[in-house]
Amino acid sequence: MTDDTFDDDAREAADAVYADLLARIGERAPEPRLGATRRAVELLGDLHRAAPVIHLTGTNGKTSTARIIESLLRASGLRTGLSTSPHLERFTERIRVDGQPVSDGDVARIWSEIEPYVAIVDAELEAAGEPSLTFFEALTVLAFAVFADAPVDVVVLEVGMGGEWDSTNVADGQVAVFTPIALDHVARLGSTVAEIARTKAGIIKPGASVVTAFQRPEALEVLSEVAESRDASLEVEGGGFAVLDSQVAVGGQVVSVRGLAGEYRDLALPLSGRHQADNAALAIAAVESFLGAGTVRLADEVVQGGLAAATSPGRLQRIASDPTIIVDAAHNPHGAESLASSLEEYFDFAELVIVLGVLTDKDAPGIVRELARTGARFLVTQSESDRAVGADELGAVAASVVGPDRVQVVDRFEEAIETARDWAAAEPGRGVVVAGSITLVGEALAYADDRGWGRA
């Protein structure tokens, strides 16, 4: 891969690729189909079979778990491909080789190579009266092409939405990984946890290894049924593997884990929140399943190095100090619950303000209810996304949950974060949290970088 990080021409070319992708149907309106993506990767020589795959789905924790899995595999000496979504700042974050985003030059070159084949599929779909490849379908094809070009030894693949008909499901995952399943995207995936679990269970392939985080009984019942019907093994957190201990430490936590093939003790994990300890245990079990069918213990130096190098941008990430500003991509009630618990356990704020922005397809009242138990004030705003709930509308929702005295509305995010920062700086012990949508967190990260706050 070429080193063109500072090449303006390459960046412009990569931005043009992103513009091409954005011109397609957006990823929040996915087509429930696999045939279109499968046709594209098959035309390109079965790109989806170029390397074995670890496939992840769930409601929350997918990206963090995927990143920890990738870090463990890289520590094992494997060349890795990682595909996650959505991105925080640039779309090249979504496609990583050996831990680094695909370079601008490579993404532009590879897109130019595959675009004629994408155009063939588009034409076939249009002739059949179907929509062309969507943003996410085309992006998935691009990711497989990048990984085949590298080439990589293993692909860690996060679904975009659901599982059964998600375009990533053209791959045959050797290991299927499930993070906690809760209500989200109900218009697309189902109105109950059981319905959503059944859609997500679609990534379980015949004979695969399945590892899952703690699940609600109705979700676990579905996963167990599907795994059994496909002759897939199933390991559940709390049974085959578990977090033995988690202690708050400087820069994150120290965890001990019982894996499928042994115990791993006193591991430094530079991520805050008990849910990240659970994600680490799930990641270890997934890698044990991939490398040794769950029967071979990982080397201590692999687990220690893999966890120590793990990162999860936008998840309980400190982007400024004095006053402290934290961002977290809590964009549904389950994520907001984890954020609230982590703030109580890992931070000691005397007072807190939450800069909140939510997208239209999310459960805004549920998010506010979960965050309300922190006792925080809410400074309600909106991101630049065309799917953002208007600040006034979201402010009314927040006021209906916590009362108008705890809510202030500021239309522009830049003004909102500066208002929150000024408030926090006025008294010792105050803190700021930016949450509610990944797009808002992305804007906060870019804003902090522009002003040189530094990321701690």
VENZIZI-V649561 format. One record per pair of residues at least 12 apart in sequence whose C-alpha atoms are under 10 Angstrom apart, sorted by the first residue. I is the first residue (numbers start at 0). GAP is how many residues later the second one is. Records with the same first field share a line. If there is no record, write none. Layout:
I=GAP + GAP
This chain:
0=96 + 101 + 102 + 104 + 105 + 148 + 149
1=100 + 101 + 102 + 103 + 104
2=99 + 100 + 101 + 102 + 103
3=99 + 100 + 101 + 102
4=97 + 98 + 99 + 100
5=98
6=96 + 97 + 98
7=96 + 97
8=95 + 96
9=93 + 94 + 95 + 96 + 97 + 98 + 99
10=92 + 93 + 94 + 96 + 97
11=92 + 93 + 96
12=91 + 92 + 93 + 94 + 95 + 96
13=76 + 77 + 78 + 89 + 90 + 91 + 92 + 93 + 94 + 95 + 97
14=75 + 76 + 77 + 89 + 92 + 93
15=92
16=74 + 87 + 90 + 91 + 92 + 94 + 95 + 98 + 122
17=72 + 73 + 74 + 89 + 90 + 117 + 121
19=91 + 115 + 118
20=112 + 113 + 114 + 115 + 116 + 117 + 118
21=112 + 113 + 114
22=111 + 112
23=107 + 108 + 109 + 110 + 111 + 112 + 113 + 114
24=106 + 107 + 108 + 109 + 110 + 111 + 112
25=108 + 109 + 110 + 111
26=59 + 107 + 108 + 109 + 110 + 112 + 133 + 134
27=106 + 107 + 108 + 132 + 133 + 157 + 160 + 333 + 359
28=105 + 106 + 107 + 132 + 159
29=103 + 104 + 105 + 106 + 107 + 130 + 131 + 135 + 136 + 137 + 158
30=99 + 100 + 101 + 102 + 103 + 105 + 106 + 134 + 135 + 136
31=129 + 130 + 131 + 132 + 133 + 134 + 135 + 156
32=104 + 131 + 132 + 133 + 134 + 136 + 137
33=103 + 130 + 131 + 132 + 133 + 134 + 135 + 136
34=90 + 130 + 132 + 135
35=82 + 85 + 86 + 88 + 89 + 94 + 95 + 96 + 97 + 98 + 101 + 102 + 131 + 134
36=81 + 84 + 96 + 97 + 99 + 100 + 101 + 102 + 103 + 104 + 129 + 130 + 131 + 132 + 133
37=83 + 99 + 103 + 129 + 130 + 131 + 132 + 133
38=78 + 79 + 81 + 82 + 85 + 131
39=74 + 77 + 78 + 79 + 80 + 81 + 82 + 93 + 97 + 98 + 101
40=73 + 76 + 77 + 97 + 99 + 100 + 101 + 103 + 104 + 129 + 130
41=75
42=71 + 74 + 75 + 77 + 78
43=69 + 70 + 73 + 74 + 97 + 100 + 101
44=100 + 103
45=98 + 99 + 102 + 125
46=94 + 95 + 96 + 97 + 98 + 99 + 100 + 101 + 102 + 124
47=92 + 93 + 95 + 96 + 97 + 99 + 100 + 107 + 120 + 121 + 122 + 123 + 124
48=95 + 99 + 106 + 121 + 122 + 123 + 124
49=94 + 95 + 97 + 98 + 99 + 101 + 102 + 103 + 104 + 105 + 121
50=29 + 30 + 93 + 96 + 97 + 100 + 101 + 102 + 103 + 104 + 105 + 120
51=100 + 101 + 102 + 103 + 104 + 119 + 120 + 121 + 122 + 123 + 238
52=28 + 29 + 100 + 101 + 102 + 103 + 104 + 118 + 119 + 120 + 121 + 122 + 123 + 237
53=12 + 15 + 16 + 28 + 100 + 101 + 102 + 103 + 104 + 117 + 118 + 119 + 120 + 121 + 122 + 123 + 154 + 155 + 156 + 232 + 233 + 235 + 236
54=28 + 100 + 101 + 102 + 103 + 104 + 108 + 113 + 114 + 116 + 117 + 118 + 119 + 120 + 121 + 122 + 123 + 148 + 149 + 155 + 231
55=28 + 100 + 101 + 102 + 103 + 104 + 107 + 112 + 117 + 119 + 120 + 121 + 122 + 123 + 144 + 147 + 148 + 154 + 155 + 156 + 230
56=100 + 101 + 102 + 103 + 104 + 105 + 106 + 119 + 120 + 121 + 122 + 123 + 124 + 140 + 143 + 144 + 145 + 146 + 155
57=100 + 101 + 103 + 104 + 105 + 119 + 120 + 121 + 122 + 123 + 124 + 126 + 138 + 139 + 142 + 143 + 154 + 155 + 157
58=102 + 103 + 119 + 120 + 121 + 122 + 123 + 124 + 125 + 126 + 137 + 138 + 141 + 273 + 275 + 276
59=118 + 119 + 120 + 121 + 122 + 124 + 215 + 269 + 270 + 271 + 272 + 273 + 274 + 275 + 278
60=117 + 118 + 119 + 120 + 152 + 214 + 215 + 217 + 218 + 251 + 254 + 274
61=22 + 23 + 95 + 96 + 97 + 115 + 116 + 117 + 118 + 217
62=19 + 20 + 21 + 22 + 23 + 94 + 95 + 96 + 116 + 216 + 249 + 250 + 252
63=20 + 115 + 207 + 211 + 212 + 215 + 216 + 219 + 246 + 247 + 248 + 249 + 250 + 251
64=93 + 112 + 113 + 114 + 211 + 212 + 213 + 214 + 215 + 216 + 217 + 218 + 219 + 221 + 245 + 246 + 247
65=16 + 17 + 18 + 90 + 91 + 92 + 111 + 113 + 213 + 214 + 216 + 217 + 220 + 244 + 246
66=15 + 16 + 17 + 32 + 89 + 91 + 212 + 213 + 216 + 239 + 240 + 242 + 243 + 244 + 245 + 246
67=201 + 208 + 211 + 212 + 213 + 214 + 215 + 216 + 219 + 238 + 239 + 240 + 241 + 242 + 243 + 244
68=13 + 87 + 210 + 211 + 212 + 213 + 214 + 215 + 216 + 217 + 218 + 237 + 238 + 241
69=12 + 13 + 26 + 27 + 28 + 29 + 84 + 85 + 86 + 87 + 213 + 217 + 236 + 237 + 240
70=27 + 28 + 212 + 231 + 232 + 234 + 235 + 236 + 237 + 238 + 239 + 240
71=208 + 211 + 212 + 214 + 215 + 216 + 226 + 230 + 231 + 232 + 233 + 234 + 235 + 236 + 237 + 238
72=25 + 80 + 81 + 82 + 83 + 210 + 211 + 214 + 215 + 217 + 218 + 229 + 230 + 233
73=24 + 25 + 79 + 80 + 228 + 231 + 232 + 235
74=224 + 226 + 227 + 228 + 229 + 230 + 231 + 232 + 234
75=211 + 215 + 222 + 223 + 225 + 226 + 227 + 229 + 230
76=76 + 225
77=20 + 74 + 75 + 76
78=18 + 19 + 20 + 68 + 71 + 72 + 73 + 74 + 75 + 76
79=16 + 17 + 18 + 19 + 20 + 67 + 70 + 71 + 72 + 73 + 74 + 75 + 76
80=14 + 15 + 16 + 17 + 18 + 19 + 20 + 21 + 62 + 63 + 65 + 66 + 67 + 69 + 70 + 71 + 72 + 73 + 74 + 75 + 76
81=12 + 13 + 14 + 15 + 16 + 17 + 18 + 19 + 61 + 62 + 65 + 70 + 72 + 73 + 74 + 75 + 76
82=12 + 13 + 14 + 18 + 56 + 57 + 60 + 61 + 64 + 72 + 73 + 74 + 75 + 76 + 77 + 85
83=12 + 59 + 72 + 73 + 74 + 75 + 76
84=51 + 72 + 73 + 74 + 75 + 76
85=72 + 74 + 352 + 353
86=226 + 227 + 351 + 352 + 355
87=225 + 226 + 241 + 350 + 351 + 352 + 353 + 354 + 355 + 356 + 357 + 358
88=349 + 350 + 352 + 353 + 354 + 355 + 356 + 357
89=352
90=48
91=12 + 15 + 51
93=45 + 46 + 49 + 64
94=12 + 44 + 45 + 47 + 48 + 49 + 51 + 52 + 62
95=47 + 50 + 51 + 59 + 60
96=49 + 50 + 53 + 54 + 55 + 58
97=52 + 54 + 55
98=211
101=41 + 44 + 45 + 48
105=40 + 43 + 44
106=35 + 36 + 38 + 39
108=37
109=32 + 33 + 35 + 36 + 39
110=27 + 28 + 30 + 31 + 32 + 34 + 35
112=29 + 32
113=24 + 27 + 28 + 31
114=23 + 26 + 27
117=14 + 15 + 19 + 20 + 23 + 24
118=13 + 14
120=12
121=12
133=33
135=24 + 25 + 30 + 31 + 32
136=23 + 29 + 30 + 31
137=29
138=28 + 29
139=17 + 19 + 20 + 26 + 27 + 28 + 29 + 30
140=26 + 27
142=12 + 14 + 25
143=13 + 24 + 27
153=136
154=16 + 18
155=17 + 19
156=12 + 14 + 16 + 19 + 20
157=19
158=41 + 44
160=23 + 24 + 27 + 28 + 38 + 39
161=22 + 23 + 26 + 27 + 28 + 34 + 35 + 36 + 37 + 38 + 39 + 40 + 41
162=26 + 33 + 34 + 35 + 36 + 37 + 38 + 39 + 40 + 41
163=25 + 34 + 35 + 36 + 37 + 38 + 39 + 40
164=34 + 35 + 37 + 38
165=33 + 34 + 36 + 37
167=35
168=33 + 34 + 35 + 36
169=33
170=32 + 34
171=31 + 32 + 33 + 34 + 36
172=30 + 31 + 32 + 33 + 34 + 35 + 36 + 37
173=30 + 31 + 32 + 33 + 34 + 35 + 36 + 58 + 115 + 116
174=28 + 29 + 30 + 32 + 33 + 34 + 35 + 36 + 57 + 58 + 111 + 112 + 114 + 115 + 118
175=25 + 26 + 27 + 28 + 29 + 32 + 33 + 34 + 35 + 36 + 51 + 56 + 57 + 58 + 110 + 113 + 114
176=24 + 26 + 27 + 32 + 33 + 34 + 35 + 36 + 57 + 58 + 105 + 106 + 108 + 109
177=19 + 22 + 23 + 25 + 26 + 32 + 33 + 34 + 35 + 36 + 37 + 45 + 58 + 104 + 108
178=32 + 33 + 34 + 35 + 36 + 99 + 100 + 103 + 104
179=17 + 32 + 33 + 34 + 35 + 36 + 39 + 40 + 95 + 98 + 99 + 154
180=12 + 13 + 15 + 16 + 19 + 31 + 32 + 33 + 34 + 35 + 37 + 38 + 39 + 153
181=12 + 14 + 15 + 33 + 34 + 37 + 150 + 151 + 152 + 153
182=12 + 13 + 14 + 149 + 150 + 151 + 180
183=12 + 147 + 148 + 149 + 150 + 177 + 178 + 179
184=147 + 176 + 177 + 178
185=175 + 176 + 177
186=174
191=26 + 27
192=22 + 23 + 24 + 25 + 26 + 27 + 29
193=22 + 23 + 24 + 25 + 26 + 27 + 28 + 29
194=23 + 24 + 27
195=23 + 26
196=18 + 19 + 21 + 22 + 23 + 24 + 25 + 26
197=21 + 22 + 23 + 24 + 25 + 27 + 28
198=23
199=19 + 22 + 23
200=18 + 21 + 22 + 23 + 24 + 25 + 26
201=21 + 24 + 25
202=23
203=19 + 22 + 23 + 25 + 26 + 27 + 28 + 29
204=21 + 22 + 25 + 26 + 27
205=20 + 21 + 22 + 23 + 24 + 25 + 26 + 27
206=20 + 21 + 22 + 23 + 24 + 25 + 26
207=19 + 22 + 23 + 24 + 25 + 26 + 81 + 82 + 85
208=18 + 22 + 23 + 24 + 25 + 26 + 77 + 80 + 81 + 84 + 85
209=13 + 14 + 17 + 22 + 23 + 24 + 25 + 26 + 75 + 76 + 79
210=12 + 22 + 23 + 24 + 25 + 26 + 29 + 30 + 49 + 71 + 72 + 74 + 75 + 78
211=22 + 23 + 24 + 25 + 26 + 28 + 29 + 70 + 71 + 73 + 74
212=22 + 23 + 24 + 25 + 28 + 29 + 65 + 66 + 68 + 69 + 70
213=22 + 23 + 24 + 25 + 28 + 64 + 68
214=21 + 22
219=16
223=12
232=56 + 60
234=25 + 47 + 50 + 51 + 54 + 59
235=46 + 49
236=21 + 22 + 23 + 41 + 44 + 45 + 48
237=20
238=19 + 20 + 21
239=18 + 19 + 20 + 21 + 45 + 54
240=16 + 17 + 18 + 19 + 20 + 21 + 22 + 37 + 40 + 41 + 43 + 44
241=14 + 15 + 16 + 17 + 18 + 21 + 35 + 36 + 38 + 39 + 40 + 42 + 43
242=12 + 13 + 14 + 15 + 16 + 20 + 21 + 22 + 31 + 34 + 35 + 36 + 37 + 38 + 39
243=12 + 13 + 14 + 15 + 19 + 20 + 21 + 33 + 34 + 37
244=12 + 13 + 20 + 21 + 29 + 32
245=20 + 21 + 22 + 23 + 27 + 28 + 30 + 31 + 32
246=19 + 21 + 26 + 27 + 30 + 99
247=21 + 23 + 24 + 25 + 26 + 97 + 98 + 99
248=19 + 20 + 21 + 22 + 23 + 97
249=18 + 20 + 22 + 96
250=17 + 18 + 19 + 20 + 21 + 205
251=16 + 17 + 18 + 19 + 20 + 21 + 22 + 24 + 25 + 64 + 94
252=13 + 14 + 15 + 16 + 17 + 18 + 19 + 20 + 21 + 23 + 24 + 93
253=12 + 13 + 14 + 15 + 16 + 17 + 18 + 23
254=12 + 13 + 14 + 19 + 21 + 22 + 23 + 25 + 26 + 52
255=12 + 21 + 24 + 25
256=20 + 21 + 23 + 24 + 25 + 27 + 28
257=23 + 26 + 27
258=22 + 23 + 24 + 25 + 26 + 27 + 28 + 29 + 30 + 35 + 36 + 37 + 38 + 39
259=21 + 22 + 24 + 25 + 26 + 27 + 28 + 29 + 33 + 34 + 35 + 36 + 37 + 38
260=23 + 24 + 27 + 28 + 31 + 32 + 33 + 34 + 35 + 36 + 37
261=26 + 32 + 33 + 34 + 35 + 36
262=34 + 35 + 37
263=17 + 20 + 33 + 34 + 35 + 36 + 39 + 40
264=35 + 38 + 39
265=38
266=33 + 36 + 37 + 38 + 39 + 40 + 41
267=35 + 36 + 37 + 38 + 39 + 40 + 41
268=35 + 36 + 37 + 38 + 39 + 40 + 41 + 42
269=37 + 38 + 39 + 40 + 41 + 42
270=36 + 37 + 39 + 40 + 41 + 42 + 44 + 45 + 46
271=40 + 43 + 44 + 45 + 67 + 70 + 71 + 73 + 74 + 75
272=42 + 43 + 65 + 66 + 67 + 68 + 69 + 70 + 71 + 72 + 73
273=64 + 65 + 67 + 68 + 71 + 72
274=60 + 63 + 64 + 66 + 67
275=36 + 39 + 62 + 66
279=23 + 26 + 27 + 30
282=24
283=13 + 14 + 19 + 22 + 23
284=12 + 13
286=16
312=14 + 15 + 16 + 128 + 129 + 132
313=12 + 13 + 14 + 15 + 16 + 120 + 121 + 124 + 126 + 127 + 128 + 130 + 131
314=12 + 13 + 14 + 15 + 24 + 120 + 123 + 126
315=12 + 13 + 14 + 23 + 26 + 27 + 30 + 117 + 118 + 119
316=12 + 116 + 117 + 124 + 128 + 138 + 139
317=114 + 115 + 127 + 136 + 137 + 138
318=114 + 125 + 126 + 128 + 129 + 130 + 133 + 134 + 135 + 136 + 137
319=101 + 112 + 125 + 128 + 129 + 132 + 133 + 134 + 135 + 136
320=104 + 110 + 132 + 133 + 134 + 135
321=99 + 102 + 103 + 106 + 107 + 108 + 109 + 131
322=97 + 98 + 99 + 100 + 101 + 102 + 103 + 104 + 105 + 106 + 107 + 108 + 109
323=25 + 97 + 100 + 101 + 105 + 106 + 107 + 108 + 109 + 132
324=28 + 29 + 92 + 95 + 96 + 99 + 105 + 106 + 107 + 108 + 109 + 119 + 123 + 128 + 130 + 131
325=17 + 28 + 105 + 106 + 107 + 108 + 109 + 115 + 118 + 119 + 129 + 130
326=12 + 27 + 28 + 105 + 106 + 107 + 108 + 109 + 111 + 113 + 114 + 115 + 117 + 118
327=105 + 106 + 107 + 108 + 109 + 110 + 112 + 113 + 114
328=105 + 106 + 107 + 108 + 109 + 110 + 111 + 112 + 113
329=26 + 28 + 37 + 41 + 104 + 105 + 106 + 107 + 108 + 111
330=25 + 26 + 27 + 28 + 30 + 31 + 32 + 33 + 35 + 36 + 104 + 105 + 106 + 107 + 108
331=26 + 27 + 29 + 30 + 31 + 32 + 33 + 34 + 35 + 36 + 38 + 104 + 105
332=29 + 30 + 31 + 32 + 33 + 34 + 35 + 36 + 37 + 38 + 103
333=32 + 33 + 36
334=32 + 35 + 36 + 100 + 101
335=30 + 31 + 32 + 33 + 34 + 35 + 36 + 99 + 100
336=29 + 30 + 31 + 32 + 33 + 34 + 35 + 36
337=32 + 33
338=31 + 32 + 35 + 94 + 96
339=30 + 31 + 32 + 33 + 34 + 35
340=29 + 30 + 32 + 33
342=28 + 31 + 90
343=29 + 30
346=84
347=81 + 82 + 83
348=25 + 27 + 79 + 80 + 81 + 82 + 83
349=25 + 26 + 77 + 78 + 79 + 80 + 81
350=23 + 24 + 25 + 26 + 73 + 76 + 77 + 78 + 79 + 80 + 81
351=22 + 23 + 24 + 25 + 26 + 68 + 71 + 72 + 77 + 78 + 79 + 80 + 81
352=21 + 22 + 23 + 24 + 25 + 26 + 53 + 54 + 67 + 68 + 70 + 71 + 77 + 78 + 79 + 80 + 81
353=14 + 17 + 18 + 20 + 21 + 22 + 23 + 24 + 25 + 26 + 53 + 63 + 66 + 77 + 78 + 79 + 80 + 81 + 82
354=21 + 22 + 23 + 24 + 25 + 26 + 27 + 53 + 54 + 55 + 58 + 61 + 62 + 64 + 65 + 77 + 78 + 79 + 80 + 81 + 85 + 86
355=12 + 22 + 23 + 24 + 25 + 26 + 27 + 35 + 38 + 39 + 42 + 53 + 57 + 60 + 61 + 77 + 78 + 79 + 80 + 81 + 84 + 85
356=22 + 23 + 24 + 25 + 26 + 31 + 32 + 33 + 34 + 37 + 38 + 56 + 77 + 78 + 79 + 80 + 81 + 82 + 83 + 84
357=22 + 23 + 24 + 25 + 27 + 29 + 30 + 31 + 32 + 33 + 36 + 77 + 78 + 79 + 80 + 81 + 82
358=23 + 24 + 26 + 27 + 28 + 29 + 30 + 31 + 35 + 77 + 78 + 79 + 80 + 81
359=26 + 27 + 28 + 29 + 30 + 34
360=26 + 27 + 28
361=26 + 27 + 74 + 75
362=73
363=25 + 30 + 33 + 34 + 72
364=29 + 32 + 33 + 34 + 35 + 36 + 37
365=32 + 35
366=31 + 68 + 69
367=26 + 29 + 30 + 31 + 32 + 33 + 34 + 68
368=29 + 32 + 33
370=31 + 64 + 65
371=26 + 29 + 30 + 34
372=29
374=27 + 31
375=26 + 30 + 31 + 55 + 56 + 57
376=25 + 27 + 28 + 29 + 30 + 31 + 43 + 55
377=17 + 20 + 21 + 24 + 26 + 27 + 28 + 29 + 30 + 31 + 42 + 55
378=12 + 16 + 19 + 27 + 28 + 29 + 30 + 31 + 32 + 34 + 37 + 38 + 40 + 41 + 53 + 54 + 55
379=12 + 13 + 14 + 15 + 16 + 17 + 18 + 19 + 27 + 28 + 29 + 30 + 31 + 32 + 33 + 36 + 56
380=12 + 13 + 14 + 27 + 28 + 29 + 30 + 31 + 32 + 33 + 34 + 35 + 36 + 59
381=12 + 27 + 28 + 29 + 30 + 31 + 32 + 34 + 54 + 55 + 57 + 58
382=28 + 29 + 30 + 31 + 54 + 55 + 56 + 57 + 58 + 59 + 60 + 61
383=28 + 29 + 55 + 56 + 59
384=52 + 54 + 55
386=52
387=49 + 51 + 52
389=21
390=17 + 18 + 19 + 20 + 21 + 22
391=16 + 17 + 18 + 19
392=16
393=15
394=12 + 13 + 14 + 15
395=12 + 13
412=27 + 30 + 31 + 34
413=29 + 30 + 33
415=18
416=15 + 16 + 17 + 27 + 30 + 31
419=12 + 13 + 14
420=12
